[in-house]
Amino acid sequence: MAVSIKMKLNERLYLRDPQETKLGQKIIKHSILMIEEMGFEEFTFKKLATEIESTEASIYRYFENKHRLLLFLLSWYWEWVKYCVELKITNIDDPKRKLKLAIETIVKSAREDDPNTDFVDEAVLHRIVVAESAKGYYTKMVDDENRQGLFLTYKALNQTLVSIIEEINPKFPYSRSLGSTLLEMAKSHVYFSEHLPSLTDIKVQNENGLEEVIKLLEAFAFGLLVSPVFEQEQRKHHASLPIAMNGH
C-alpha cells in the first residue's frame, strides 16, 4: 500500500495545504492529469471542479489562482527530486560519484512514479515541469514572488548540486551557474528531443534516450570541472589582472 509523503513547501504557495485533506489531494492528482492532457492555458478551476465533482469555490479555498497551483506543483516536484538525490548520495564520499548519482537521479525522475506518493504521478508531473515550468517564473510577478520565497525548492535543489560541484573543484568560479544549467539542460533536451529535434543530439524517444541525457550532462559538467584547458585559461586570466587586484 502506498504511503503518502508530505513535502514541506512554502506556506505562501497555498491558502490551505492540499496535502492534508482528501479533497486537496484530489485537486493535486487531477490537476496534474488535466494540465498534462490539455495544457496549462486551457486548464481552469471550473474544468477541474467538474472533473472532481466539486465546486470552484472549494478549489479556491486551497489556491488563490491557477498560477499559484502551478507553482505548488513545480515546487512539489523539485522538493521530491531533492529528496531522491539526497537519498542517493547519502554515505557517498567521492564527490565525483555524488555528482554522477545526482545527475542520474534528476534525469531518470522523468520516467519514475514513486509508489510512496499516492496522489502524485511524478512521471506525469515531470512532463508538466518540462512543458510548463517557464510559465512559473518567466512572469511579470517573478521578483515579488521570489521575495516571498516561492522558488526556494528549486534553489535548494540547485544548492545541493552546488555543494557537490564545490567539493569536486573548490576553485571553479561558476558553481551556481553550472548547477542551474544542469537542471535546465535535464529538462530542455528532453523537450527538444520530443518537439524541436534539430536543437539537440539526444533522442529520448528510444529506450536509451535518458542514458544519452545523462551522458550529455556528465560530459558538460566534468568537461568544465576537471578541464585542464579551463584551468589554464583561469591562470591566464588571473595573471592578466592588475597587480593591485591580483595581489589583494
C-alpha positions in Angstrom: 0.0 0.0 0.0 1.3 3.4 -1.0 2.3 5.8 1.8 1.7 9.5 1.3 4.8 11.5 1.7 4.2 15.2 2.7 6.6 17.7 1.1 7.4 20.7 3.2 6.7 23.7 1.0 6.4 27.5 1.4 3.0 28.2 3.0 2.6 31.2 0.7 2.1 28.8 -2.2 -1.4 27.9 -1.0 -4.3 29.1 1.2 -4.7 25.6 2.7 -2.2 22.8 2.3 -3.8 20.4 -0.1 -1.6 17.5 1.1 -3.5 17.4 4.4 -7.0 16.6 3.1 -8.6 14.1 0.7 -10.1 16.9 -1.3 -6.8 18.7 -1.5 -5.0 15.5 -2.7 -7.7 15.0 -5.2 -7.2 18.6 -6.5 -3.5 17.9 -6.9 -3.9 14.5 -8.5 -6.4 15.6 -11.1 -4.9 19.0 -11.9 -1.7 17.1 -12.8 -3.5 14.8 -15.2 -5.6 17.6 -16.7 -2.7 20.1 -17.2 -0.7 17.3 -18.9 -3.6 16.4 -21.1 -4.8 19.9 -22.2 -2.0 22.3 -21.3 -1.8 25.0 -18.7 -3.5 27.7 -20.8 -6.7 25.6 -21.4 -6.8 24.3 -17.8 -9.3 26.1 -15.5 -10.6 25.6 -12.0 -14.1 25.3 -13.5 -13.0 22.3 -15.6 -11.1 20.9 -12.6 -14.2 21.2 -10.4 -16.3 19.4 -12.9 -13.7 16.6 -13.1 -13.5 16.0 -9.4 -17.3 16.6 -8.9 -16.7 19.5 -6.6 -17.1 23.3 -6.8 -14.8 26.1 -7.9 -15.3 27.7 -4.5 -13.8 24.6 -2.9 -10.7 24.8 -5.1 -10.3 28.5 -4.3 -10.1 27.6 -0.6 -6.8 25.9 -1.4 -5.3 28.1 -4.2 -6.0 31.8 -5.0 -5.5 31.1 -8.7 -4.1 28.6 -11.1 -0.7 30.2 -11.3 -0.2 29.5 -7.6 -1.4 26.0 -8.2 1.3 25.6 -11.0 4.0 27.0 -8.6 2.8 24.5 -6.0 3.2 21.6 -8.4 6.6 22.7 -9.6 7.8 23.2 -6.0 6.4 19.8 -5.0 8.3 18.2 -7.9 11.7 19.9 -7.2 11.4 19.1 -3.5 10.7 15.4 -4.4 13.7 15.4 -6.7 15.9 16.9 -4.0 14.7 14.2 -1.6 15.6 11.5 -4.1 19.0 13.0 -4.8 19.9 13.2 -1.1 18.8 9.6 -0.6 21.1 8.5 -3.4 24.2 10.4 -2.3 23.9 9.7 1.5 27.1 8.0 2.7 28.9 8.5 -0.6 32.3 10.1 0.0 33.6 10.5 -3.6 32.2 13.9 -4.8 32.5 12.8 -8.5 30.4 9.8 -7.7 28.0 12.0 -5.9 27.6 14.3 -8.9 27.1 11.3 -11.3 24.4 9.9 -9.0 22.7 13.3 -8.7 22.6 13.8 -12.4 21.3 10.2 -12.9 18.5 10.8 -10.4 17.5 14.1 -11.8 17.3 12.7 -15.3 15.6 9.4 -14.5 12.9 11.1 -12.5 11.4 11.7 -15.9 10.2 8.1 -16.1 9.5 7.3 -12.4 6.3 7.3 -10.5 7.2 7.0 -6.8 4.9 4.3 -5.1 5.4 6.2 -1.9 3.3 9.1 -3.1 -0.3 8.0 -3.7 -1.7 11.3 -5.1 1.1 12.4 -7.4 2.2 10.6 -10.5 5.8 12.0 -10.8 6.3 10.8 -14.3 3.3 12.8 -15.5 4.3 15.8 -13.3 7.8 15.7 -14.9 6.2 16.3 -18.3 4.4 19.3 -16.8 7.7 20.6 -15.5 9.3 20.2 -18.9 6.5 21.8 -20.8 5.1 24.4 -18.4 7.8 25.4 -15.8 8.8 28.5 -17.7 5.3 29.8 -17.1 6.1 29.6 -13.4 8.9 32.1 -13.3 9.1 33.9 -16.6 6.4 36.3 -15.5 6.0 39.9 -14.5 5.5 38.8 -10.9 8.8 36.9 -10.6 10.6 39.4 -8.5 7.8 39.8 -5.9 7.3 36.0 -5.9 11.0 35.5 -5.4 10.9 37.9 -2.4 8.1 35.7 -1.0 10.3 32.6 -1.3 8.1 30.8 -3.8 11.1 29.4 -5.7 13.0 28.1 -2.6 12.7 24.4 -3.5 14.3 24.9 -6.9 17.1 27.0 -5.3 17.6 24.3 -2.6 18.0 21.6 -5.2 20.4 23.8 -7.1 22.4 24.3 -3.8 22.6 20.6 -3.4 24.4 20.4 -6.8 26.5 23.5 -5.9 27.8 21.8 -2.8 28.9 18.7 -4.8 30.5 20.9 -7.5 32.5 22.8 -5.0 33.7 19.5 -3.4 35.0 18.4 -6.8 36.6 21.7 -7.7 36.6 24.4 -5.0 38.3 26.9 -7.4 35.6 26.6 -10.0 34.1 30.2 -10.2 30.7 29.3 -11.7 29.3 26.6 -9.4 25.8 28.1 -9.1 25.6 28.7 -12.8 26.7 25.2 -13.6 24.2 23.7 -11.1 21.2 25.6 -12.6 22.4 24.9 -16.1 22.5 21.2 -15.5 18.9 21.4 -14.1 17.7 23.3 -17.1 19.5 21.0 -19.6 18.0 17.9 -18.0 14.5 19.1 -19.0 15.2 21.2 -22.0 16.9 18.5 -24.0 14.1 16.1 -23.3 11.7 18.7 -24.7 13.9 19.5 -27.7 14.2 15.8 -28.5 10.4 15.4 -28.5 9.4 18.7 -30.2 12.5 20.5 -31.6 14.9 17.7 -32.5 17.3 19.9 -34.6 18.3 21.6 -31.3 19.7 18.5 -29.7 21.7 15.3 -30.4 19.5 13.4 -27.9 16.7 11.1 -29.0 14.7 10.5 -25.9 12.0 8.5 -27.8 14.2 5.4 -27.9 14.8 3.2 -24.8 18.4 4.6 -24.3 17.3 8.2 -24.5 17.6 9.1 -20.9 21.0 7.4 -20.7 22.0 9.8 -23.5 20.8 12.8 -21.5 22.8 11.6 -18.5 26.0 11.2 -20.7 25.4 14.7 -22.1 25.1 16.3 -18.6 28.1 14.4 -17.3 30.3 15.4 -20.3 29.2 19.0 -19.8 29.8 19.1 -16.1 33.0 17.2 -15.9 34.4 18.8 -19.0 34.3 22.1 -17.1 35.2 20.9 -13.7 38.2 18.9 -14.5 39.3 20.5 -17.7 43.0 21.4 -17.9 42.2 23.9 -20.7 39.7 25.7 -18.4 42.3 25.8 -15.5 44.9 27.1 -17.9 42.6 29.9 -19.1 41.8 30.8 -15.5 45.5 31.1 -14.7 46.0 33.3 -17.7 43.0 35.5 -16.7 44.3 36.0 -13.1 47.8 36.7 -14.3 46.5 39.4 -16.6 44.7 41.3 -13.7 46.3 44.5 -12.4 48.7 43.9 -9.6 46.6 45.7 -7.0 43.6 43.4 -7.8 45.7 40.3 -8.3 47.6 40.8 -5.0 44.6 41.5 -2.8 
